[in-house]
Amino acid sequence: MPIFEYVCKQCKRPFEALIMGSQRASCPDCGSGDLEDKFSTYAVRSTGGSGWRGEQWSGAGCGAQAGGG
C-alpha cells in the first residue's frame, strides 16, 4: 500500500496519506481535495561501502554474487 505525500493548495499543510485502490486523498485539516503532489524520497540504509549496497552494486552480473563473477 503506497504512502503519498501532498501539500494542500487551500491551507498549505503538508501531509502523507495511505491510498488504496481508487481512493482519493483529502487534507486532514480543511478537508480539501485540491492537493499538490510532493516529490517523495525513500529511505536507504547507508553502510559506508559495505553491506547490501556495496554487494548489490559491485559490478557483478545479474544474479552473480559480488566478487564471485
Secondary structure by P-SEA (a helix, b strand, c coil): cbbbbbbbccccccccccccccccccccccccccccccbbbbbbbbcccccaaaaaacccccccccccc
